[in-house]
Amino acid sequence: MFKIDKYNQIGQIIKNAEIPCEIVAISKNHAQESVLFAINKGVRIFGENRVMEAKQKFEQLKKQYKDLELHLTGPLQSNKVKEAVNLFDVFHTLDREKIAREFSKYPNELKNKKIFIQVNTGEETTKSGIFPKDLRNFTHYCKDTLKLNIVGLMCIPPIKDDPNGHFLILQRLASENKLSELSIGMSNDYMIALEYSPTYIRLGTILFGTRDWKIKFIYTQTLRQNTYWMKFCTTFKFFTFNLMKLKI
């Protein structure tokens, strides 16, 4: 269940430090009842990593609670962009041109919605994100060419590194690219992140506890079933079309 006392404790730390920072409660792989408990305690900003899971949990909740703010904090596939822009309010993980181009197709849906570019400050080949050396050109492309509302930068430091160095890099890159907001800090390093005056810290385990793997299994199985069904429909349409061409 959601740890409201810990949420309030961290909120008080932020308030005492006079930092204009919001807590994003990362609810991925946690049951809707935990989200509802948090909502009833006054929490209004949540983060999810997958479009389908977020839709199942939050689509109706957002209609019921008009002040809910939903953040996408995980990687986004191009075929999910249309659903995502109608569901989420803030995007933390823009990491490649293909997604930026897809975003640009929905200017009305994205009006006044904030987008963060994910920077791979550790230049890890296994991680998503724009390398620091490519950031200037990518930011220019997104802001000036595609007219996206890029407000800041996000990073996830390598797990074995001191996060200070990576937060410092991100802060410098934001300044160089005239971006004012940072999305940094998770359950294991949020206290360090607060030293860099972030706009958002993204807290999951420290607030919700360990992930409910049964929930993850259910969402994964549903996704697989939907994928298999889509493949079947596509194959069926392909054969039907070719049979019609052959007039069989």
KOLMIDO-170448 format. One record per residue (C-alpha): residue in one letter; x, y, z; residue number from 1. Coordinates in nm, 4 decimals, always signed. Layout:
N
<code->A&X->X&Y->Y&Z->Z&pos->NUM>
...
//
This chain:
248
<code->M&X->+0.0000&Y->+0.0000&Z->+0.0000&pos->1>
<code->F&X->+0.1066&Y->+0.3571&Z->-0.0654&pos->2>
<code->K&X->+0.3249&Y->+0.5040&Z->+0.2126&pos->3>
<code->I&X->+0.1555&Y->+0.8377&Z->+0.2693&pos->4>
<code->D&X->+0.3692&Y->+0.9203&Z->+0.5744&pos->5>
<code->K&X->+0.6878&Y->+0.8894&Z->+0.3649&pos->6>
<code->Y&X->+0.5317&Y->+1.0982&Z->+0.0881&pos->7>
<code->N&X->+0.4454&Y->+1.3725&Z->+0.3358&pos->8>
<code->Q&X->+0.7911&Y->+1.3529&Z->+0.4960&pos->9>
<code->I&X->+0.9659&Y->+1.4035&Z->+0.1603&pos->10>
<code->G&X->+0.7209&Y->+1.6791&Z->+0.0735&pos->11>
<code->Q&X->+0.8123&Y->+1.8576&Z->+0.3966&pos->12>
<code->I&X->+1.1837&Y->+1.8294&Z->+0.3157&pos->13>
<code->I&X->+1.1163&Y->+1.9944&Z->-0.0208&pos->14>
<code->K&X->+0.9058&Y->+2.2644&Z->+0.1415&pos->15>
<code->N&X->+1.1660&Y->+2.3391&Z->+0.4085&pos->16>
<code->A&X->+1.4374&Y->+2.3674&Z->+0.1428&pos->17>
<code->E&X->+1.2126&Y->+2.6036&Z->-0.0561&pos->18>
<code->I&X->+1.2638&Y->+2.4027&Z->-0.3753&pos->19>
<code->P&X->+0.9937&Y->+2.4338&Z->-0.6441&pos->20>
<code->C&X->+0.9900&Y->+2.0564&Z->-0.6897&pos->21>
<code->E&X->+0.7017&Y->+1.8132&Z->-0.7353&pos->22>
<code->I&X->+0.6969&Y->+1.4440&Z->-0.6416&pos->23>
<code->V&X->+0.5910&Y->+1.2079&Z->-0.9201&pos->24>
<code->A&X->+0.4561&Y->+0.8921&Z->-0.7552&pos->25>
<code->I&X->+0.5602&Y->+0.6086&Z->-0.9869&pos->26>
<code->S&X->+0.2768&Y->+0.3564&Z->-0.9768&pos->27>
<code->K&X->+0.3923&Y->+0.1124&Z->-1.2455&pos->28>
<code->N&X->+0.3264&Y->-0.2529&Z->-1.1595&pos->29>
<code->H&X->+0.1124&Y->-0.1546&Z->-0.8637&pos->30>
<code->A&X->-0.2574&Y->-0.2227&Z->-0.8231&pos->31>
<code->Q&X->-0.5183&Y->+0.0455&Z->-0.8783&pos->32>
<code->E&X->-0.6266&Y->+0.0162&Z->-0.5165&pos->33>
<code->S&X->-0.2878&Y->+0.1561&Z->-0.4086&pos->34>
<code->V&X->-0.3339&Y->+0.4459&Z->-0.6506&pos->35>
<code->L&X->-0.6840&Y->+0.5106&Z->-0.5164&pos->36>
<code->F&X->-0.5517&Y->+0.5086&Z->-0.1602&pos->37>
<code->A&X->-0.2919&Y->+0.7709&Z->-0.2580&pos->38>
<code->I&X->-0.5530&Y->+0.9812&Z->-0.4394&pos->39>
<code->N&X->-0.7786&Y->+0.9748&Z->-0.1331&pos->40>
<code->K&X->-0.4834&Y->+1.1025&Z->+0.0714&pos->41>
<code->G&X->-0.4374&Y->+1.3979&Z->-0.1623&pos->42>
<code->V&X->-0.1715&Y->+1.2741&Z->-0.4077&pos->43>
<code->R&X->-0.2364&Y->+1.4034&Z->-0.7580&pos->44>
<code->I&X->+0.0804&Y->+1.3444&Z->-0.9660&pos->45>
<code->F&X->+0.1526&Y->+0.9899&Z->-1.0832&pos->46>
<code->G&X->+0.3963&Y->+0.8317&Z->-1.3263&pos->47>
<code->E&X->+0.3618&Y->+0.5227&Z->-1.5426&pos->48>
<code->N&X->+0.6068&Y->+0.3471&Z->-1.7755&pos->49>
<code->R&X->+0.3693&Y->+0.1754&Z->-2.0167&pos->50>
<code->V&X->+0.0827&Y->+0.3214&Z->-2.2131&pos->51>
<code->M&X->-0.1434&Y->+0.0177&Z->-2.1848&pos->52>
<code->E&X->-0.1015&Y->-0.0217&Z->-1.8093&pos->53>
<code->A&X->-0.1546&Y->+0.3513&Z->-1.7589&pos->54>
<code->K&X->-0.4677&Y->+0.3464&Z->-1.9724&pos->55>
<code->Q&X->-0.6185&Y->+0.0567&Z->-1.7799&pos->56>
<code->K&X->-0.5481&Y->+0.2212&Z->-1.4444&pos->57>
<code->F&X->-0.5974&Y->+0.5915&Z->-1.5133&pos->58>
<code->E&X->-0.8333&Y->+0.6468&Z->-1.8068&pos->59>
<code->Q&X->-1.1453&Y->+0.6432&Z->-1.5880&pos->60>
<code->L&X->-0.9694&Y->+0.7942&Z->-1.2856&pos->61>
<code->K&X->-0.8728&Y->+1.1021&Z->-1.4870&pos->62>
<code->K&X->-1.2367&Y->+1.1545&Z->-1.5784&pos->63>
<code->Q&X->-1.3366&Y->+1.1215&Z->-1.2153&pos->64>
<code->Y&X->-1.0535&Y->+1.3326&Z->-1.0715&pos->65>
<code->K&X->-1.0024&Y->+1.6265&Z->-1.3058&pos->66>
<code->D&X->-0.6907&Y->+1.7502&Z->-1.1244&pos->67>
<code->L&X->-0.4918&Y->+1.4275&Z->-1.1707&pos->68>
<code->E&X->-0.1638&Y->+1.4729&Z->-1.3578&pos->69>
<code->L&X->-0.0214&Y->+1.1675&Z->-1.5327&pos->70>
<code->H&X->+0.3440&Y->+1.1488&Z->-1.6390&pos->71>
<code->L&X->+0.5006&Y->+0.9070&Z->-1.8855&pos->72>
<code->T&X->+0.8329&Y->+0.8045&Z->-1.7329&pos->73>
<code->G&X->+0.9175&Y->+0.5033&Z->-1.9485&pos->74>
<code->P&X->+1.0174&Y->+0.4478&Z->-2.3122&pos->75>
<code->L&X->+0.7542&Y->+0.5167&Z->-2.5762&pos->76>
<code->Q&X->+0.6971&Y->+0.3145&Z->-2.8926&pos->77>
<code->S&X->+0.5999&Y->+0.5025&Z->-3.2074&pos->78>
<code->N&X->+0.2769&Y->+0.3031&Z->-3.2482&pos->79>
<code->K&X->+0.1661&Y->+0.4135&Z->-2.8987&pos->80>
<code->V&X->+0.2195&Y->+0.7878&Z->-2.9449&pos->81>
<code->K&X->-0.1379&Y->+0.8636&Z->-3.0493&pos->82>
<code->E&X->-0.2778&Y->+0.6965&Z->-2.7360&pos->83>
<code->A&X->-0.0099&Y->+0.8517&Z->-2.5181&pos->84>
<code->V&X->-0.0681&Y->+1.2142&Z->-2.6189&pos->85>
<code->N&X->-0.4353&Y->+1.1802&Z->-2.5255&pos->86>
<code->L&X->-0.3651&Y->+1.0203&Z->-2.1883&pos->87>
<code->F&X->-0.0492&Y->+1.1734&Z->-2.0411&pos->88>
<code->D&X->+0.0120&Y->+1.5310&Z->-1.9305&pos->89>
<code->V&X->+0.3931&Y->+1.5312&Z->-1.9077&pos->90>
<code->F&X->+0.6498&Y->+1.3266&Z->-2.1043&pos->91>
<code->H&X->+0.9901&Y->+1.2553&Z->-1.9477&pos->92>
<code->T&X->+1.1544&Y->+1.0258&Z->-2.2030&pos->93>
<code->L&X->+1.1817&Y->+1.1768&Z->-2.5509&pos->94>
<code->D&X->+1.4902&Y->+0.9938&Z->-2.6740&pos->95>
<code->R&X->+1.4966&Y->+0.9815&Z->-3.0547&pos->96>
<code->E&X->+1.3912&Y->+1.1633&Z->-3.3711&pos->97>
<code->K&X->+1.1285&Y->+0.9071&Z->-3.4689&pos->98>
<code->I&X->+0.9270&Y->+0.9740&Z->-3.1537&pos->99>
<code->A&X->+0.9773&Y->+1.3497&Z->-3.1908&pos->100>
<code->R&X->+0.8335&Y->+1.3336&Z->-3.5441&pos->101>
<code->E&X->+0.5364&Y->+1.1325&Z->-3.4177&pos->102>
<code->F&X->+0.4771&Y->+1.3899&Z->-3.1448&pos->103>
<code->S&X->+0.4752&Y->+1.6670&Z->-3.4049&pos->104>
<code->K&X->+0.1685&Y->+1.5099&Z->-3.5681&pos->105>
<code->Y&X->-0.0433&Y->+1.5996&Z->-3.2640&pos->106>
<code->P&X->+0.0083&Y->+1.9728&Z->-3.1948&pos->107>
<code->N&X->-0.3412&Y->+2.0221&Z->-3.0538&pos->108>
<code->E&X->-0.3217&Y->+1.7257&Z->-2.8169&pos->109>
<code->L&X->+0.0230&Y->+1.8339&Z->-2.6951&pos->110>
<code->K&X->-0.0640&Y->+2.2006&Z->-2.6517&pos->111>
<code->N&X->+0.0628&Y->+2.3156&Z->-2.3098&pos->112>
<code->K&X->+0.1958&Y->+1.9674&Z->-2.2281&pos->113>
<code->K&X->+0.5575&Y->+1.9515&Z->-2.1132&pos->114>
<code->I&X->+0.8205&Y->+1.7317&Z->-2.2786&pos->115>
<code->F&X->+1.1612&Y->+1.6389&Z->-2.1349&pos->116>
<code->I&X->+1.4470&Y->+1.5029&Z->-2.3439&pos->117>
<code->Q&X->+1.6101&Y->+1.1970&Z->-2.1914&pos->118>
<code->V&X->+1.9888&Y->+1.2354&Z->-2.1901&pos->119>
<code->N&X->+2.2176&Y->+0.9336&Z->-2.1664&pos->120>
<code->T&X->+2.4747&Y->+1.1087&Z->-1.9472&pos->121>
<code->G&X->+2.6686&Y->+0.7851&Z->-1.8955&pos->122>
<code->E&X->+2.6694&Y->+0.7113&Z->-2.2706&pos->123>
<code->E&X->+2.5618&Y->+0.3557&Z->-2.1941&pos->124>
<code->T&X->+2.4894&Y->+0.1490&Z->-2.5043&pos->125>
<code->T&X->+2.2226&Y->-0.0501&Z->-2.3197&pos->126>
<code->K&X->+2.0266&Y->+0.2604&Z->-2.2174&pos->127>
<code->S&X->+1.7971&Y->+0.4966&Z->-2.4029&pos->128>
<code->G&X->+1.8665&Y->+0.8652&Z->-2.4343&pos->129>
<code->I&X->+2.0457&Y->+1.1275&Z->-2.6392&pos->130>
<code->F&X->+2.4217&Y->+1.1416&Z->-2.5902&pos->131>
<code->P&X->+2.5412&Y->+1.4789&Z->-2.4546&pos->132>
<code->K&X->+2.7377&Y->+1.5541&Z->-2.7728&pos->133>
<code->D&X->+2.4195&Y->+1.5188&Z->-2.9819&pos->134>
<code->L&X->+2.1895&Y->+1.7140&Z->-2.7533&pos->135>
<code->R&X->+2.2262&Y->+2.0602&Z->-2.9040&pos->136>
<code->N&X->+2.1250&Y->+1.9478&Z->-3.2533&pos->137>
<code->F&X->+1.8438&Y->+1.7287&Z->-3.1207&pos->138>
<code->T&X->+1.7045&Y->+2.0081&Z->-2.9045&pos->139>
<code->H&X->+1.7175&Y->+2.2499&Z->-3.1982&pos->140>
<code->Y&X->+1.5376&Y->+1.9967&Z->-3.4188&pos->141>
<code->C&X->+1.2632&Y->+1.9352&Z->-3.1624&pos->142>
<code->K&X->+1.2061&Y->+2.2973&Z->-3.0614&pos->143>
<code->D&X->+1.2702&Y->+2.4938&Z->-3.3783&pos->144>
<code->T&X->+1.1859&Y->+2.2504&Z->-3.6567&pos->145>
<code->L&X->+0.9081&Y->+2.0431&Z->-3.4998&pos->146>
<code->K&X->+0.7837&Y->+2.3158&Z->-3.2604&pos->147>
<code->L&X->+0.7607&Y->+2.0787&Z->-2.9640&pos->148>
<code->N&X->+0.7260&Y->+2.2172&Z->-2.6123&pos->149>
<code->I&X->+1.0634&Y->+2.1017&Z->-2.4814&pos->150>
<code->V&X->+1.1000&Y->+2.2360&Z->-2.1275&pos->151>
<code->G&X->+1.3847&Y->+2.0378&Z->-1.9779&pos->152>
<code->L&X->+1.6070&Y->+1.7326&Z->-1.9488&pos->153>
<code->M&X->+1.5865&Y->+1.3972&Z->-1.7723&pos->154>
<code->C&X->+1.8529&Y->+1.1405&Z->-1.6910&pos->155>
<code->I&X->+1.8995&Y->+0.8103&Z->-1.5083&pos->156>
<code->P&X->+2.2599&Y->+0.7842&Z->-1.3839&pos->157>
<code->P&X->+2.4449&Y->+0.4522&Z->-1.4222&pos->158>
<code->I&X->+2.3656&Y->+0.2464&Z->-1.1135&pos->159>
<code->K&X->+2.7303&Y->+0.2140&Z->-1.0031&pos->160>
<code->D&X->+2.8186&Y->+0.5823&Z->-1.0513&pos->161>
<code->D&X->+2.7959&Y->+0.8723&Z->-0.8101&pos->162>
<code->P&X->+2.4794&Y->+1.0497&Z->-0.9322&pos->163>
<code->N&X->+2.6261&Y->+1.3920&Z->-0.8488&pos->164>
<code->G&X->+2.8412&Y->+1.3934&Z->-1.1598&pos->165>
<code->H&X->+2.5495&Y->+1.3056&Z->-1.3858&pos->166>
<code->F&X->+2.3119&Y->+1.5578&Z->-1.2297&pos->167>
<code->L&X->+2.5806&Y->+1.8220&Z->-1.2709&pos->168>
<code->I&X->+2.6228&Y->+1.7314&Z->-1.6392&pos->169>
<code->L&X->+2.2470&Y->+1.7530&Z->-1.6917&pos->170>
<code->Q&X->+2.2268&Y->+2.0886&Z->-1.5144&pos->171>
<code->R&X->+2.5038&Y->+2.2263&Z->-1.7366&pos->172>
<code->L&X->+2.3455&Y->+2.0881&Z->-2.0540&pos->173>
<code->A&X->+2.0098&Y->+2.2401&Z->-1.9612&pos->174>
<code->S&X->+2.1718&Y->+2.5793&Z->-1.9144&pos->175>
<code->E&X->+2.3622&Y->+2.5550&Z->-2.2433&pos->176>
<code->N&X->+2.0409&Y->+2.4695&Z->-2.4285&pos->177>
<code->K&X->+1.8307&Y->+2.7331&Z->-2.2496&pos->178>
<code->L&X->+1.6085&Y->+2.4746&Z->-2.0790&pos->179>
<code->S&X->+1.4881&Y->+2.5546&Z->-1.7306&pos->180>
<code->E&X->+1.3596&Y->+2.2249&Z->-1.5901&pos->181>
<code->L&X->+1.5160&Y->+1.8998&Z->-1.4679&pos->182>
<code->S&X->+1.3613&Y->+1.5587&Z->-1.4017&pos->183>
<code->I&X->+1.6130&Y->+1.3808&Z->-1.1790&pos->184>
<code->G&X->+1.6189&Y->+1.1680&Z->-0.8684&pos->185>
<code->M&X->+1.4574&Y->+0.8356&Z->-0.7869&pos->186>
<code->S&X->+1.4069&Y->+0.6372&Z->-0.4675&pos->187>
<code->N&X->+1.7799&Y->+0.5742&Z->-0.4145&pos->188>
<code->D&X->+1.9164&Y->+0.9211&Z->-0.4962&pos->189>
<code->Y&X->+1.6387&Y->+1.1778&Z->-0.4578&pos->190>
<code->M&X->+1.8101&Y->+1.3524&Z->-0.1651&pos->191>
<code->I&X->+2.1130&Y->+1.4160&Z->-0.3833&pos->192>
<code->A&X->+1.8900&Y->+1.5272&Z->-0.6707&pos->193>
<code->L&X->+1.7228&Y->+1.7892&Z->-0.4505&pos->194>
<code->E&X->+2.0572&Y->+1.9715&Z->-0.4304&pos->195>
<code->Y&X->+2.0157&Y->+2.0557&Z->-0.8018&pos->196>
<code->S&X->+1.6681&Y->+2.2126&Z->-0.7691&pos->197>
<code->P&X->+1.4790&Y->+1.9700&Z->-0.9935&pos->198>
<code->T&X->+1.1284&Y->+2.0314&Z->-1.1209&pos->199>
<code->Y&X->+1.0373&Y->+1.6668&Z->-1.0589&pos->200>
<code->I&X->+1.1714&Y->+1.3740&Z->-0.8596&pos->201>
<code->R&X->+1.0356&Y->+1.0328&Z->-0.9620&pos->202>
<code->L&X->+0.9687&Y->+0.8064&Z->-0.6633&pos->203>
<code->G&X->+0.8422&Y->+0.4515&Z->-0.6884&pos->204>
<code->T&X->+0.9699&Y->+0.1879&Z->-0.4457&pos->205>
<code->I&X->+1.0114&Y->+0.4292&Z->-0.1552&pos->206>
<code->L&X->+0.6407&Y->+0.5188&Z->-0.1787&pos->207>
<code->F&X->+0.4694&Y->+0.2072&Z->-0.3134&pos->208>
<code->G&X->+0.7054&Y->-0.0613&Z->-0.1874&pos->209>
<code->T&X->+0.8415&Y->-0.3392&Z->-0.4071&pos->210>
<code->R&X->+0.6636&Y->-0.3969&Z->-0.7363&pos->211>
<code->D&X->+0.3655&Y->-0.6275&Z->-0.7574&pos->212>
<code->W&X->+0.4992&Y->-0.8774&Z->-1.0127&pos->213>
<code->K&X->+0.1553&Y->-1.0385&Z->-1.0453&pos->214>
<code->I&X->+0.0277&Y->-0.7067&Z->-1.1774&pos->215>
<code->K&X->+0.3188&Y->-0.6881&Z->-1.4206&pos->216>
<code->F&X->+0.2477&Y->-1.0443&Z->-1.5382&pos->217>
<code->I&X->-0.1195&Y->-0.9638&Z->-1.6027&pos->218>
<code->Y&X->-0.0355&Y->-0.6517&Z->-1.8062&pos->219>
<code->T&X->+0.2388&Y->-0.8354&Z->-1.9985&pos->220>
<code->Q&X->+0.0093&Y->-1.1269&Z->-2.0819&pos->221>
<code->T&X->-0.2658&Y->-0.8895&Z->-2.1957&pos->222>
<code->L&X->-0.0173&Y->-0.7055&Z->-2.4162&pos->223>
<code->R&X->+0.1007&Y->-1.0330&Z->-2.5710&pos->224>
<code->Q&X->-0.2564&Y->-1.1454&Z->-2.6386&pos->225>
<code->N&X->-0.3366&Y->-0.8109&Z->-2.8034&pos->226>
<code->T&X->-0.0194&Y->-0.8362&Z->-3.0127&pos->227>
<code->Y&X->-0.1027&Y->-1.1891&Z->-3.1295&pos->228>
<code->W&X->-0.4568&Y->-1.0792&Z->-3.2193&pos->229>
<code->M&X->-0.3268&Y->-0.7813&Z->-3.4191&pos->230>
<code->K&X->-0.0841&Y->-1.0073&Z->-3.6059&pos->231>
<code->F&X->-0.3660&Y->-1.2506&Z->-3.6855&pos->232>
<code->C&X->-0.5902&Y->-0.9706&Z->-3.8148&pos->233>
<code->T&X->-0.3092&Y->-0.8262&Z->-4.0275&pos->234>
<code->T&X->-0.2310&Y->-1.1687&Z->-4.1780&pos->235>
<code->F&X->-0.5990&Y->-1.2388&Z->-4.2442&pos->236>
<code->K&X->-0.6438&Y->-0.9031&Z->-4.4199&pos->237>
<code->F&X->-0.3306&Y->-0.9676&Z->-4.6298&pos->238>
<code->F&X->-0.4563&Y->-1.3059&Z->-4.7560&pos->239>
<code->T&X->-0.8088&Y->-1.1729&Z->-4.8127&pos->240>
<code->F&X->-0.6743&Y->-0.8834&Z->-5.0180&pos->241>
<code->N&X->-0.4613&Y->-1.1130&Z->-5.2347&pos->242>
<code->L&X->-0.7472&Y->-1.3568&Z->-5.2888&pos->243>
<code->M&X->-0.9642&Y->-1.0715&Z->-5.4083&pos->244>
<code->K&X->-0.6918&Y->-0.9637&Z->-5.6513&pos->245>
<code->L&X->-0.6783&Y->-1.3173&Z->-5.7891&pos->246>
<code->K&X->-1.0614&Y->-1.3231&Z->-5.8044&pos->247>
<code->I&X->-1.0751&Y->-1.6571&Z->-5.6285&pos->248>
//
